[in-house]
Amino acid sequence: MSRVVMWSTDPVGERMAGPGIRYHRLSMELAKRFDVTLVAPGDGVAGAPYTFRAPASAGSAGDLDVDVVVAQNLPLGLARKFRRRGVRVIYDLYAPALVEAAAKLAGESESNRQRGVRYEEVVATTRVALLLGDAFICASERQRDHWLGALAGLGRVTPAVYAADPALRSLVAVVPFGLDVASRQPRAPVAKGALPGIRSSDRLLLWGGGVWNWFDPLTVIRAVGRLAERRDDVKLLFLGMAHPSTAVGAMSMADRAVALAAELGLEGSTVFFNRAWVPYAEREAWFAEADLGVSAHPDSFETRLAFRTRLLDHIAAATPLVVTRGDVIAELVEARGMGRVVDPGDVDGWVTALEELLDDDDAYAAARTAVTAAQDELSWSRVAAPLAELIERVAASPPRSDGSGNAVVARAALTLARASLGRRGFRATVAAAGRAISSGNRR
């Protein structure tokens, strides 16, 4: 039985965002076939069928006996160490880091130089992953095209690789985010009739994830503001305004959303913000009360590659969706009739779509039936299957021995050092370098 380490940089425990949930649930599925250890910040999930270890207790993985590692990102010293030991590494590229970083930084108020320095750090670590990874996973066929292009540009799609697998599925496999079908057990109210300003009879629109710079909550707020001029039963709730990981700071779009709701006189009467992050075990109750799940974004490259993971919680709860056109979930919603799809920035389109579903019982029932029909194909057991097959294939393959590991890591380390000097100064940079070196050399 292969020994697999799932390495998450996001917390796994009481409060989890998308990456933490992904690694917890994939680890649960993989534990049916492999000896799985999940390494992540946090306290873990009680009763999980895998071994949980915090990064510090894992000794930077120096004491882990492992065949295959699955990770979004690894410290440079650790990536080099795994390479030396012949450990196979599958990098998880389901959140396109380069594009997300560009979208995030474009919305911040830093100078072009400061944003450029921060972006260089993301480029450096992504390049390490693409050059050193034995294989890769992503969330959609669109993303797969993106990453295959990047890999080809770095010389990874060689004649030998192509001859062995012309479809390149053994190099990049599609492993989307999954869902657990909601239990629909009776629960005490958490929003309707429980939050001040939201009555039990109101129609609840739920924005189920965070408010990041690449989203467009402003259009949705304006649309419900338009509805509020003629009806008082439509409420919009943003479920999570503060990321559970301290490594992810507040984003300017969240502040802009709160400011717009206040400016329009909607906050606390029509638009509501949950400042904390809902615990993982409690999230189902919130999604169960929603009448519609909503998500909006601008027309952007990030949108084209995105896989909006929190929308899957709405699908799990059989909740119809109103979303902006452009990403793969929106394509699914439109193709299956799971709700309504609106053009980017179209406030009038949002008003029409919301009222069509809220006021037409037949249209709402048809959308709900379509959402329910999509649940099985998006279950965690199904989406994890290609990863399990990829792990078995990679574990049985000979280790790569092109000798490029040290040079790749050294080049990235220099880039990160220059960026750190610009951002944090000499002393903090030296301390960070010492920690990185020790994590790579520890036995």
C-alpha positions as MATLAB code, in Angstrom:
seq = 'MSRVVMWSTDPVGERMAGPGIRYHRLSMELAKRFDVTLVAPGDGVAGAPYTFRAPASAGSAGDLDVDVVVAQNLPLGLARKFRRRGVRVIYDLYAPALVEAAAKLAGESESNRQRGVRYEEVVATTRVALLLGDAFICASERQRDHWLGALAGLGRVTPAVYAADPALRSLVAVVPFGLDVASRQPRAPVAKGALPGIRSSDRLLLWGGGVWNWFDPLTVIRAVGRLAERRDDVKLLFLGMAHPSTAVGAMSMADRAVALAAELGLEGSTVFFNRAWVPYAEREAWFAEADLGVSAHPDSFETRLAFRTRLLDHIAAATPLVVTRGDVIAELVEARGMGRVVDPGDVDGWVTALEELLDDDDAYAAARTAVTAAQDELSWSRVAAPLAELIERVAASPPRSDGSGNAVVARAALTLARASLGRRGFRATVAAAGRAISSGNRR';
ca = [
       0.000    0.000    0.000;
       1.469    3.363   -1.050;
       2.127    5.922    1.665;
       0.605    9.260    0.695;
       1.071   12.653    2.329;
      -1.516   15.343    1.620;
       0.204   18.674    2.342;
      -2.177   21.593    2.934;
      -1.030   25.149    3.591;
      -4.587   26.081    4.648;
      -5.986   25.194    8.097;
      -7.845   21.934    8.609;
     -10.071   21.861   11.672;
     -13.095   23.666   13.045;
     -12.993   26.475   10.463;
     -11.918   25.674    6.920;
     -11.916   27.515    3.622;
     -11.870   25.790    0.235;
      -8.297   24.401    0.274;
      -8.649   22.967    3.776;
     -11.979   21.329    2.928;
     -10.492   19.952   -0.296;
      -7.546   18.307    1.444;
      -9.666   16.944    4.280;
     -12.218   15.378    1.929;
      -9.686   14.079   -0.599;
      -7.718   12.548    2.279;
     -10.872   10.783    3.483;
     -11.449    9.261    0.046;
      -7.810    8.336   -0.552;
      -7.614    6.647    2.871;
      -9.832    3.906    1.414;
      -6.914    2.854   -0.844;
      -3.719    4.267    0.672;
      -1.970    4.938    3.969;
      -2.720    8.666    4.156;
      -1.249   11.379    6.379;
      -2.668   14.892    6.160;
      -0.180   17.600    7.152;
      -1.857   20.964    7.719;
      -2.130   23.890   10.137;
      -4.954   23.560   12.634;
      -6.269   20.895   14.983;
      -7.622   18.395   12.442;
     -11.073   16.832   12.201;
     -12.120   14.337   14.856;
     -12.753   10.787   13.670;
     -11.084   11.184   10.279;
      -9.803    7.907    8.742;
      -6.348    9.335    8.047;
      -3.433   10.398   10.239;
      -3.296   14.131   10.959;
      -0.134   16.049   11.761;
       0.594   19.730   12.080;
       3.586   20.919   10.000;
       5.734   21.483   13.094;
       5.056   18.002   14.484;
       5.893   16.527   11.084;
       9.440   17.839   11.465;
       9.092   19.498    8.066;
       8.310   15.991    6.787;
      11.791   14.795    7.679;
      10.361   11.990    9.795;
       7.598   11.008    7.352;
       7.996    7.733    5.482;
       6.271    8.625    2.220;
       6.000    7.492   -1.388;
       3.839   10.249   -2.893;
       3.094   13.811   -1.760;
       0.107   15.835   -2.996;
       0.437   19.561   -2.359;
      -0.594   22.970   -3.627;
       2.715   24.391   -2.525;
       5.819   23.207   -0.672;
       8.621   25.104    1.063;
      11.663   25.214   -1.219;
      13.847   23.249    1.173;
      11.223   20.539    1.444;
      10.694   20.362   -2.323;
      14.446   19.851   -2.753;
      14.543   17.223   -0.023;
      11.706   15.191   -1.528;
      13.468   15.354   -4.877;
      16.688   13.984   -3.374;
      14.853   11.159   -1.631;
      13.018   10.072   -4.768;
       9.628   10.948   -3.296;
       7.096   11.596   -6.059;
       5.255   14.915   -5.843;
       1.879   15.687   -7.427;
       1.182   19.411   -7.409;
      -2.431   20.522   -7.038;
      -3.082   23.456   -9.383;
      -6.848   23.709   -8.887;
      -6.518   27.364   -7.821;
      -4.497   28.986  -10.658;
      -2.014   30.841   -8.478;
      -0.514   33.104  -11.131;
      -3.875   34.378  -12.323;
      -5.386   34.703   -8.831;
      -2.318   36.636   -7.656;
      -2.565   39.025  -10.613;
      -6.276   39.567   -9.927;
      -5.730   40.066   -6.206;
      -2.812   42.469   -6.569;
      -4.528   44.462   -9.331;
      -7.183   45.434   -6.800;
      -4.762   46.590   -4.108;
      -3.479   50.146   -3.579;
       0.244   49.355   -3.562;
       2.660   50.825   -6.078;
       3.381   48.976   -9.305;
       6.818   48.116   -7.961;
       5.435   46.624   -4.736;
       2.859   44.600   -6.620;
       5.513   43.447   -9.063;
       7.738   42.210   -6.238;
       4.906   40.247   -4.660;
       3.960   38.746   -8.004;
       7.557   37.639   -8.611;
       7.296   35.496   -5.479;
       4.258   33.676   -6.854;
       5.943   33.189  -10.232;
       9.049   31.741   -8.560;
       7.188   29.173   -6.450;
       4.885   28.205   -9.328;
       7.881   27.662  -11.598;
       9.406   25.307   -9.012;
       6.197   23.287   -8.944;
       5.947   23.052  -12.728;
       9.576   22.051  -13.184;
       9.891   19.611  -10.278;
       6.428   18.039  -10.101;
       6.071   14.447  -11.239;
       2.430   15.061  -12.171;
      -0.307   17.623  -11.627;
      -4.034   17.933  -10.960;
      -6.434   20.782  -11.688;
     -10.172   21.450  -11.473;
     -11.397   21.636  -15.082;
     -10.515   21.033  -18.709;
     -10.031   24.793  -19.136;
      -7.480   24.806  -16.364;
      -5.847   21.725  -17.856;
      -5.283   23.552  -21.156;
      -3.788   26.476  -19.245;
      -1.353   24.324  -17.293;
      -0.394   22.121  -20.249;
       0.542   25.289  -22.107;
       2.698   26.423  -19.192;
       4.346   23.005  -18.935;
       5.005   22.913  -22.683;
       6.640   26.341  -22.462;
       8.991   25.005  -19.778;
       9.969   21.996  -21.851;
       7.988   19.392  -19.917;
       5.994   18.120  -22.921;
       8.885   16.264  -24.551;
       8.663   13.769  -27.448;
       9.183   10.929  -24.958;
       6.374   12.175  -22.706;
       4.073   12.611  -25.696;
       4.897    9.167  -27.104;
       4.093    7.498  -23.774;
       0.771    9.314  -23.363;
      -0.442   11.512  -26.277;
      -3.437   12.740  -24.219;
      -1.060   13.729  -21.370;
      -3.572   12.556  -18.734;
      -0.711   11.004  -16.784;
       0.892   14.458  -16.619;
      -2.167   16.594  -15.780;
      -5.410   15.029  -14.513;
      -8.709   16.790  -13.780;
      -9.741   16.519  -10.115;
     -12.502   19.070   -9.397;
     -13.825   20.096   -6.017;
     -16.490   17.734   -4.706;
     -19.578   17.880   -2.546;
     -21.365   15.988    0.205;
     -25.127   15.841   -0.277;
     -26.792   17.751    2.543;
     -28.538   15.657    5.185;
     -31.640   17.901    5.286;
     -32.143   17.121    8.966;
     -34.272   19.617   10.927;
     -32.063   22.283   12.484;
     -32.503   25.362   14.592;
     -32.649   28.526   12.447;
     -29.328   30.271   11.887;
     -30.358   33.102    9.550;
     -34.099   33.214    8.885;
     -35.812   34.327   12.056;
     -32.477   34.219   13.874;
     -30.478   37.184   12.537;
     -31.883   40.641   13.290;
     -33.462   42.009   10.120;
     -34.103   38.620    8.445;
     -37.591   37.225    9.002;
     -38.450   33.549    8.738;
     -40.689   34.378    5.752;
     -38.012   36.303    3.827;
     -36.338   35.030    0.655;
     -32.647   34.547    1.395;
     -29.905   35.029   -1.201;
     -26.661   33.503    0.091;
     -23.166   34.399   -1.060;
     -21.551   31.283    0.355;
     -17.810   32.009    0.220;
     -15.383   34.833    0.743;
     -15.366   38.244   -0.922;
     -12.111   38.340   -2.828;
     -10.758   40.978   -5.215;
     -11.635   38.935   -8.301;
     -15.342   38.837   -7.392;
     -18.066   41.394   -8.093;
     -20.386   41.610   -5.070;
     -21.199   45.219   -5.991;
     -23.493   44.270   -8.878;
     -25.478   41.887   -6.670;
     -25.788   44.512   -3.919;
     -27.077   47.064   -6.433;
     -29.593   44.524   -7.765;
     -31.066   43.728   -4.355;
     -31.101   47.448   -3.640;
     -33.247   47.863   -6.744;
     -35.570   45.110   -5.515;
     -35.755   46.723   -2.072;
     -37.381   49.770   -3.641;
     -40.566   47.746   -4.269;
     -40.411   44.752   -1.887;
     -38.955   44.069    1.533;
     -38.731   40.254    1.519;
     -35.423   39.742   -0.358;
     -32.310   39.583    1.829;
     -28.682   39.120    0.766;
     -26.234   37.510    3.193;
     -22.467   37.294    2.704;
     -21.463   34.265    4.736;
     -17.729   34.793    5.241;
     -15.887   38.107    5.278;
     -12.735   36.996    7.155;
     -10.640   34.076    5.869;
      -9.906   31.395    8.507;
      -6.194   31.441    7.616;
      -4.155   34.291    9.093;
      -1.935   34.041    6.006;
      -4.785   35.438    3.884;
      -5.370   39.078    4.680;
      -8.485   41.130    4.118;
      -9.056   42.173    0.508;
     -10.150   45.569   -0.695;
     -13.277   44.225   -2.434;
     -14.698   43.165    0.925;
     -14.353   46.744    2.181;
     -15.906   48.077   -1.018;
     -18.908   45.767   -0.630;
     -19.556   46.898    2.943;
     -19.129   50.549    1.939;
     -21.587   50.255   -0.952;
     -24.231   48.562    1.199;
     -23.882   51.353    3.750;
     -23.961   54.060    1.069;
     -27.208   52.662   -0.372;
     -28.743   52.334    3.094;
     -29.024   48.554    2.755;
     -26.721   47.199    5.458;
     -28.672   45.593    8.273;
     -31.999   45.782    6.453;
     -31.438   44.164    3.038;
     -27.737   43.259    2.946;
     -25.986   41.429    5.794;
     -22.339   40.551    6.409;
     -21.133   37.717    8.603;
     -17.789   39.059    9.814;
     -16.499   35.694   11.047;
     -16.031   32.391    9.189;
     -18.715   29.764    9.754;
     -17.354   26.550   11.346;
     -17.153   23.604    8.944;
     -19.619   21.482   10.952;
     -22.207   24.295   10.933;
     -22.044   25.431    7.312;
     -24.744   22.998    6.117;
     -27.395   24.742    8.244;
     -26.679   28.093    6.559;
     -26.825   26.691    3.044;
     -30.032   24.794    3.857;
     -31.850   28.069    4.602;
     -30.888   29.770    1.352;
     -33.550   30.191   -1.332;
     -30.922   31.049   -3.941;
     -27.150   30.786   -4.105;
     -25.466   33.782   -5.738;
     -22.008   34.539   -7.078;
     -20.784   37.280   -9.396;
     -17.523   38.267  -11.049;
     -16.257   40.578  -13.794;
     -15.298   39.463  -17.295;
     -11.685   38.423  -16.684;
      -9.080   35.770  -17.327;
      -9.392   34.673  -13.689;
     -13.091   34.047  -14.295;
     -12.400   31.877  -17.329;
     -10.134   29.580  -15.313;
     -12.081   29.678  -12.049;
     -13.881   26.798  -10.372;
     -16.162   28.455   -7.799;
     -15.910   25.862   -5.048;
     -18.412   27.356   -2.635;
     -21.189   27.035   -5.205;
     -20.935   23.290   -4.682;
     -22.320   23.727   -1.171;
     -25.434   25.225   -2.772;
     -25.648   22.279   -5.165;
     -25.282   19.899   -2.199;
     -28.239   21.647   -0.572;
     -30.264   21.474   -3.847;
     -30.415   25.272   -3.990;
     -30.939   26.942   -7.391;
     -28.217   29.359   -8.471;
     -27.959   32.803  -10.017;
     -24.413   33.392  -11.238;
     -22.399   35.503  -13.642;
     -21.525   34.067  -17.030;
     -17.926   33.083  -17.778;
     -16.705   30.217  -15.584;
     -17.251   26.458  -15.792;
     -19.886   26.345  -13.030;
     -21.901   28.994  -14.884;
     -21.699   26.834  -18.004;
     -23.036   23.901  -15.987;
     -25.870   26.003  -14.531;
     -26.917   27.202  -17.977;
     -26.593   23.821  -19.718;
     -28.535   21.929  -17.033;
     -31.124   24.583  -16.200;
     -29.921   24.834  -12.582;
     -30.891   28.489  -12.241;
     -30.071   31.661  -14.162;
     -26.863   33.008  -15.728;
     -26.362   36.780  -16.038;
     -23.849   38.821  -18.033;
     -21.036   40.489  -16.048;
     -22.054   43.790  -14.463;
     -25.690   43.540  -15.636;
     -27.734   44.893  -12.711;
     -31.001   44.749  -14.662;
     -30.246   41.148  -15.641;
     -29.704   40.252  -11.998;
     -33.003   41.856  -10.977;
     -34.877   39.922  -13.662;
     -33.155   36.603  -12.899;
     -33.778   36.869   -9.165;
     -37.459   37.695   -9.548;
     -38.010   34.980  -12.155;
     -36.866   32.310   -9.715;
     -38.272   33.819   -6.537;
     -41.742   34.517   -7.934;
     -42.298   31.648  -10.394;
     -42.852   28.438   -8.444;
     -42.612   26.247  -11.551;
     -39.328   27.808  -12.665;
     -37.901   27.448   -9.166;
     -38.954   23.789   -8.900;
     -37.445   22.975  -12.308;
     -34.128   24.560  -11.312;
     -34.111   22.720   -8.017;
     -34.720   19.398   -9.770;
     -31.829   20.095  -12.143;
     -29.498   20.948   -9.250;
     -30.416   17.734   -7.454;
     -29.723   15.698  -10.609;
     -26.137   17.020  -10.733;
     -25.221   16.024   -7.180;
     -24.045   12.470   -7.769;
     -21.534   13.268  -10.510;
     -19.895   15.890   -8.274;
     -19.595   13.677   -5.188;
     -16.186   13.465   -3.501;
     -15.937    9.743   -4.223;
     -16.219   10.421   -7.948;
     -13.937   13.439   -8.185;
     -11.222   11.743   -6.090;
     -11.020    8.695   -8.355;
      -8.680   10.249  -10.982;
      -6.320   11.358   -8.196;
      -6.165    7.842   -6.753;
      -5.342    6.468  -10.200;
      -2.681    9.139  -10.731;
      -1.080    8.350   -7.357;
      -0.817    4.670   -8.268;
       0.683    5.501  -11.661;
       3.207    7.981  -10.245;
       4.195    5.685   -7.362;
       4.997    2.906   -9.849;
       7.030    5.131  -12.180;
      10.832    5.582  -11.907;
      11.959    8.826  -10.253;
      12.869   11.683  -12.554;
      16.635   12.129  -12.752;
      17.331   15.105  -15.009;
      19.498   16.745  -12.334;
      17.681   20.083  -12.494;
      16.314   20.138   -8.940;
      19.067   22.079   -7.199;
      19.297   24.701   -9.944;
      15.526   25.217  -10.016;
      15.314   25.647   -6.247;
      18.373   27.923   -6.125;
      16.958   30.231   -8.785;
      13.630   30.455   -6.957;
      15.391   31.064   -3.634;
      17.269   34.024   -5.105;
      14.047   35.505   -6.461;
      12.294   35.078   -3.115;
      15.274   36.571   -1.272;
      15.262   39.674   -3.468;
      11.509   40.047   -3.001;
      11.813   39.568    0.762;
      14.562   42.186    1.047;
      12.306   44.667   -0.696;
       9.301   43.855    1.476;
      10.673   42.914    4.899;
      14.243   44.114    5.189;
      17.546   42.350    5.872;
      16.981   40.809    9.320;
      13.595   39.269    8.560;
      14.936   37.921    5.273;
      17.928   36.255    6.952;
      15.651   34.682    9.577;
      13.264   33.362    6.910;
      16.183   31.964    4.903;
      17.475   30.149    7.973;
      14.110   28.532    8.570;
      13.889   27.454    4.921;
      17.376   25.945    4.959;
      16.761   24.063    8.203;
      13.480   22.670    6.947;
      15.277   21.247    3.948;
      18.206   19.773    5.893;
      16.422   18.372    8.932;
      16.608   14.577    9.234;
];
